[in-house]
Amino acid sequence: MNEDLLSFIWRFQYFEKKELTTDGYLPLSILRPGYRNTDAGPDFSEARLSIDGVLWVGSIEIHVKASDWHLHEHQQNGAYDGVILHVVWENDHPAMRRDGTAVPTLSLNGLVKASVIERYRRLLDEKDVVPCNRQFGDVEQIRKYAMLDRVLLERLERKASEIQQLYETSQQDWEQTAYQWLGRHFGFKLNAAPFQRLTRIIPWKIIRKHTDRLIQIEALLLGCSGLIPEDSEDIYVRQLQQEFRFLSAKYQLQDDVMQSHEWKYARLRPAGFPTVRLAQFARLLGNTGGFLNRFIVSDHFDEIRELFRIEQSAYWREHYLFEKKARAKVPVLGMDAAHLLIINAAVPLLVAYSKHRQQPELLDKAIYWLSEIPAEDNRITREWASLGMRVKTAADSQALIEWFNNYCTPRQCLECMVGAALVRDA
């Protein structure tokens, strides 16, 4: 027995309640088990019980052993004075409030059918990456797709919370927030951190003053990134050096220049080198007066997709690195990369702004955008496809990635609608 299963059993009342009594032999009726509390304090709040004919309203605390109450020092914490029932598996020690009164206790050992515990253990013992792999087909489709909808919203909410934190550290400036968030994702996985650091070094208020001069944006980005060579006879490099000397002095950026070794090239195709991505990012910055506003006002998904179909400047169509000409034309930012930027950057920004401004229509737009993008193809989505799950759009794949990472991998089966259906007694 563990506390997760015990909480699950209490939450859904999967135990024998006929002629139920507390461990002190007082008649007990459960009128409402309470609402699960995910913050600090007792495990369930607003429960309603009748104990020996007296109505009680308060909190429920769950422990495997009753002595855990004292182990966790709840008897010294005022947040636990409102506990009206201590639900345990083994009652090995009375629980006391701060004022010395005893908390009524209910031991569930002997009241829970063995089949519930056995089904749970079976899930935990499975070696498959999706614990319910062999039983997945036994659960009704409606539960699976209800879970799919739920985890998609959870993923969007989680990313929106990250953006809200970024907004708070960006002087509550939404365009600066959007610029930093998009910059982070323009680095994709390998260079996300240096890209985001670069957007902190050069704030959006500086960039927007130079959106009509692409060479100046390139000079700012490539200069502060520490990637412009110091000595060169290349005309383009010398132009960047000249622009950066002026701009870095004007905005006092000299002391914030990054080190070239901060940028990663290993395991990247040349088209994904930081130099090329920075040139593409510069073009994007010059193409828009503000990202978030474009996302908000655009009524057509194709407009957003085209915004991310970026062709870098002429020099970077012929070079992957400074002073080294490529044998063939350097590709522009492709459709797959554009889709990833919409999935990971544009959609979460729209959701965060929707939540901040209480504009649910923007959430609907974000989900619509996901439904217009083909599903991602990776080991996680292929695993779900093998179980018969629909994996057609990015909305599907994003939901399934969240489901796998936050429920299957940590074995949080009791919090999953499919796992819960398999554990409960039929």
C-alpha positions in Angstrom: 0.0 0.0 0.0 1.2 3.6 -0.7 -0.3 7.0 -0.1 -1.2 7.5 -3.8 -3.4 4.4 -3.9 -4.9 5.2 -0.5 -5.9 8.7 -1.7 -7.3 7.2 -4.9 -9.4 4.8 -2.8 -10.7 7.5 -0.6 -11.3 10.0 -3.5 -13.5 7.5 -5.4 -14.8 5.7 -2.3 -13.7 2.2 -3.4 -14.2 0.5 -0.1 -17.0 -1.1 1.9 -19.1 1.5 3.6 -21.9 -0.6 5.0 -22.2 -0.1 8.8 -19.0 2.0 8.6 -17.5 3.2 11.9 -14.4 5.1 13.0 -11.7 3.1 14.7 -13.3 4.4 17.9 -16.5 2.5 17.0 -18.5 5.7 16.3 -21.0 5.4 13.4 -19.6 7.2 10.3 -21.4 8.4 7.2 -19.5 10.0 4.3 -21.7 12.7 2.8 -18.9 14.2 0.7 -15.3 12.9 0.5 -13.9 16.4 -0.2 -11.9 17.9 -3.0 -8.3 16.9 -3.5 -5.8 19.6 -2.4 -2.7 19.9 -4.6 -1.2 22.7 -2.5 0.3 22.6 1.0 -2.0 21.4 3.8 -4.4 18.4 4.3 -5.0 16.1 1.3 -8.7 16.8 0.9 -10.8 19.9 1.7 -14.5 20.7 2.3 -15.4 17.1 3.2 -18.8 16.5 4.9 -19.2 13.6 7.4 -21.6 12.5 10.0 -19.8 11.0 13.0 -22.1 9.6 15.7 -25.0 11.6 14.3 -23.0 14.9 14.4 -22.3 16.8 11.1 -18.7 17.7 10.5 -17.3 19.9 7.7 -13.5 20.1 7.2 -10.4 18.4 5.9 -9.3 14.9 5.4 -5.7 13.7 5.8 -4.4 10.5 4.3 -1.5 8.4 5.6 -0.4 4.8 5.2 0.5 4.7 8.9 -1.3 6.8 11.4 2.0 7.5 13.1 3.0 9.5 10.0 0.9 12.3 11.4 3.4 12.9 14.1 6.4 12.0 11.8 5.3 15.0 9.6 4.7 17.1 12.7 1.1 17.9 11.8 0.3 18.1 15.5 2.3 21.4 15.5 0.8 22.8 12.3 -2.4 24.9 12.6 -3.3 24.0 9.0 -4.3 20.6 10.3 -6.5 21.7 13.2 -9.4 21.5 10.8 -8.9 17.8 9.9 -12.1 16.0 10.8 -11.0 12.5 9.8 -7.6 10.8 9.5 -7.8 8.1 6.8 -5.1 5.4 7.2 -4.2 1.9 6.2 -2.6 1.0 9.6 -3.7 2.7 12.8 -0.5 2.4 14.9 -0.7 5.7 16.8 -3.5 8.3 17.6 -3.3 11.6 15.8 -3.7 14.7 17.9 -4.4 18.4 17.1 -2.5 21.3 18.6 -5.1 21.6 21.4 -4.6 18.0 22.4 -7.9 16.7 21.0 -7.8 13.4 19.1 -8.6 13.3 15.4 -11.1 10.5 14.5 -9.4 7.8 12.5 -10.7 5.4 9.8 -8.5 2.4 8.9 -9.3 1.1 5.4 -7.3 -2.1 5.8 -9.9 -4.9 5.5 -12.5 -2.6 3.8 -10.8 -2.5 0.3 -11.4 -5.4 -2.1 -8.1 -7.2 -2.9 -8.9 -6.9 -6.7 -8.4 -3.1 -6.5 -4.9 -3.5 -5.0 -4.0 -6.3 -7.3 -5.0 -4.3 -10.4 -2.9 -1.4 -9.3 0.2 -3.6 -8.6 -0.2 -5.1 -12.0 0.1 -1.7 -13.6 3.2 -0.8 -11.5 4.9 -4.1 -12.3 4.5 -3.7 -16.0 7.8 -3.1 -17.9 6.2 -1.5 -20.9 6.8 2.2 -21.4 3.1 2.7 -21.3 2.2 0.7 -18.2 -1.3 -0.3 -19.4 0.0 -1.4 -22.8 -1.5 -4.9 -22.6 -4.8 -3.7 -21.1 -5.2 -0.5 -23.1 -7.7 -2.0 -25.5 -10.0 -3.0 -22.6 -10.9 0.7 -21.9 -13.7 2.5 -23.7 -12.6 4.9 -26.4 -14.6 7.7 -24.8 -12.3 7.6 -21.8 -9.1 7.6 -23.9 -10.2 10.7 -25.9 -11.5 12.5 -22.9 -8.0 12.0 -21.4 -6.5 13.2 -24.7 -8.5 16.4 -24.5 -7.5 16.9 -20.8 -3.8 16.4 -21.3 -3.7 18.8 -24.3 -5.2 21.6 -22.1 -2.8 20.6 -19.3 0.2 21.0 -21.7 -1.0 24.3 -22.9 -1.7 25.5 -19.4 1.8 24.4 -18.2 3.6 26.3 -21.0 1.4 29.3 -20.5 2.5 29.3 -16.8 6.1 29.4 -18.0 5.4 32.3 -20.2 3.6 34.1 -17.4 6.7 33.8 -15.2 8.8 35.2 -18.1 6.3 38.1 -18.4 6.8 38.9 -14.8 10.6 39.1 -15.2 10.2 41.1 -18.4 8.8 44.2 -16.8 5.3 42.9 -17.7 6.0 43.7 -21.4 4.2 41.3 -23.6 6.3 42.0 -26.7 9.6 41.5 -24.8 8.1 38.3 -23.5 7.1 37.1 -26.9 10.6 38.1 -28.3 12.4 36.1 -25.6 10.1 33.1 -25.8 10.4 32.9 -29.6 14.1 33.4 -29.4 14.4 30.5 -27.0 12.6 28.2 -29.4 14.5 29.5 -32.5 17.5 27.8 -31.0 15.5 24.6 -31.1 16.7 22.1 -28.5 20.5 22.4 -28.7 20.8 26.2 -28.7 17.7 27.2 -26.8 19.7 28.5 -23.8 22.2 30.7 -25.7 19.4 32.0 -27.9 17.3 33.0 -24.9 20.4 34.6 -23.2 21.0 36.6 -26.3 17.4 38.0 -26.2 18.0 39.1 -22.7 21.2 40.9 -23.7 19.5 42.7 -26.6 16.0 43.7 -25.5 13.2 44.1 -27.9 13.1 47.9 -27.4 16.5 48.0 -29.1 15.7 45.6 -31.9 12.5 47.4 -32.9 14.4 50.6 -33.6 16.3 48.8 -36.4 13.7 46.7 -38.1 14.1 48.7 -41.3 17.9 47.8 -41.5 18.5 44.1 -41.7 22.3 44.5 -41.5 22.0 46.2 -38.2 19.8 43.5 -36.7 22.3 40.9 -37.9 25.2 43.0 -36.5 23.4 43.1 -33.1 22.6 39.4 -33.0 25.9 38.0 -34.4 28.0 40.6 -32.5 26.5 40.0 -29.1 26.6 36.2 -29.8 30.4 36.5 -30.0 30.4 34.8 -33.4 31.7 37.7 -35.7 35.4 37.0 -36.5 37.8 39.6 -35.2 40.1 39.8 -38.3 38.7 39.3 -41.7 39.0 40.5 -45.3 35.4 39.5 -46.0 33.4 42.6 -47.0 30.3 41.4 -45.2 32.2 40.6 -42.0 33.8 44.0 -42.1 30.5 45.6 -42.5 29.1 43.7 -39.5 32.1 44.7 -37.4 31.6 48.4 -38.3 27.9 48.3 -37.5 28.4 46.4 -34.3 31.2 48.8 -33.0 28.7 51.7 -33.4 25.6 49.9 -32.0 27.4 48.2 -29.1 28.8 51.6 -28.0 25.4 53.3 -28.5 23.6 50.8 -26.4 26.5 49.9 -24.0 26.5 46.2 -25.0 30.3 45.7 -25.1 30.4 44.0 -21.6 27.6 41.6 -22.4 29.1 39.9 -25.5 28.8 36.1 -25.3 31.6 33.6 -25.9 31.6 31.7 -29.1 32.0 28.4 -27.3 28.5 28.8 -25.8 27.0 27.9 -29.1 26.6 24.2 -30.0 27.3 22.8 -33.5 27.7 19.1 -32.7 25.0 16.8 -34.1 23.5 19.7 -36.1 23.2 19.7 -39.9 24.8 22.8 -41.4 21.4 24.3 -42.1 20.8 24.3 -38.4 24.1 26.0 -37.4 23.7 28.9 -35.0 25.0 31.4 -37.6 22.3 30.4 -40.0 19.6 30.4 -37.4 20.7 33.8 -36.1 20.5 35.2 -39.7 17.0 33.7 -40.1 16.0 35.1 -36.7 17.2 38.5 -37.8 15.1 38.3 -40.9 12.1 37.4 -38.9 12.7 40.3 -36.5 12.8 42.7 -39.4 9.6 41.3 -40.9 7.3 42.1 -38.0 6.8 45.0 -35.7 5.7 42.7 -32.9 5.2 39.0 -32.8 2.3 38.7 -30.3 0.2 41.3 -32.1 0.6 39.4 -35.4 -0.6 36.2 -33.7 -3.6 38.0 -32.1 -4.9 39.8 -35.2 -4.2 37.1 -37.8 -7.4 35.3 -38.9 -5.8 32.9 -41.2 -3.4 30.1 -40.2 -1.6 30.3 -43.6 -0.5 33.8 -42.7 1.2 32.6 -39.5 2.8 29.7 -41.4 4.2 32.0 -44.0 5.5 34.3 -41.4 7.9 31.5 -40.3 8.9 30.5 -43.8 12.0 32.6 -43.6 14.6 33.2 -46.3 17.8 34.5 -44.7 19.9 37.3 -46.3 22.0 36.7 -49.4 25.3 36.0 -47.6 23.7 33.3 -45.5 22.2 31.7 -48.5 25.7 30.9 -49.6 27.5 30.4 -46.2 27.0 28.1 -43.2 29.9 29.7 -41.4 31.7 33.0 -41.7 34.2 33.1 -44.6 33.5 29.6 -45.7 31.3 29.4 -48.8 28.9 26.5 -49.1 29.0 24.1 -52.0 25.3 24.5 -52.6 22.6 27.0 -51.6 21.8 27.0 -47.9 18.2 26.0 -47.3 15.7 28.5 -46.0 13.7 27.7 -42.9 11.6 24.8 -44.0 8.0 23.8 -43.4 8.9 21.3 -40.6 10.9 23.9 -38.7 8.1 26.5 -39.2 5.6 24.0 -37.8 7.8 23.4 -34.7 8.0 27.1 -34.0 4.3 27.5 -34.2 3.7 24.5 -31.9 6.3 25.4 -29.3 6.4 29.2 -29.5 3.4 30.8 -31.2 0.7 28.6 -29.7 1.8 28.8 -26.1 2.2 32.6 -26.4 -1.4 32.8 -27.7 -2.6 30.6 -24.8 -0.7 32.6 -22.2 -2.1 35.9 -23.5 -5.6 34.4 -23.7 -5.4 33.4 -20.0 -3.9 36.8 -19.0 -6.6 38.8 -20.8 -9.4 36.3 -20.2 -10.1 36.0 -24.0 -11.0 32.3 -24.5 -11.4 32.9 -28.3 -7.6 33.1 -28.5 -7.3 29.7 -26.8 -9.7 28.3 -29.5 -7.5 29.9 -32.2 -4.4 28.3 -30.7 -6.0 24.8 -30.7 -7.2 25.4 -34.2 -3.6 26.1 -35.3 -2.5 22.9 -33.8 -5.2 21.0 -35.7 -3.9 22.5 -38.9 -0.4 21.1 -38.4 0.5 17.4 -39.1 1.3 15.3 -36.1 4.9 15.0 -35.0 6.6 11.7 -35.7 8.7 10.5 -32.9 9.1 7.4 -30.6 6.3 8.6 -28.3 3.7 9.2 -31.0 4.7 5.9 -32.7 4.2 4.1 -29.3 0.7 5.5 -29.0 -0.1 4.8 -32.7 0.7 1.1 -32.0 -2.0 1.2 -29.2 -4.6 2.4 -31.7 -4.6 6.1 -30.7 -5.4 8.8 -33.3 -2.2 10.6 -34.2 -3.2 12.9 -37.1 -2.6 16.5 -36.0 -0.2 18.4 -33.8 -3.0 18.7 -31.3 -3.0 14.9 -31.0 0.8 14.5 -30.8 1.2 17.3 -28.3 -1.4 15.7 -26.1 0.1 12.3 -26.4 3.6 13.6 -25.5 2.2 15.2 -22.4 0.3 12.1 -21.5 3.4 9.9 -21.9 5.8 12.2 -20.0 3.6 13.2 -17.1 1.5 10.1 -16.5 3.1 7.0 -18.1 6.8 7.6 -17.4 6.4 8.6 -13.7 3.7 5.8 -13.3 1.0 8.2 -12.3 -1.6 5.7 -13.4 -4.1 6.6 -10.7 -4.3 10.2 -12.0 -4.9 9.0 -15.6 -8.5 8.3 -16.7 -7.4 5.1 -18.4 -5.3 3.9 -15.5 -8.0 4.7 -13.0 -10.6 2.8 -15.0 -8.3 -0.3 -15.0 -7.7 -0.1 -11.3 -11.1 0.4 -10.0 -13.2 -2.7 -9.2 -15.6 -3.5 -12.0 
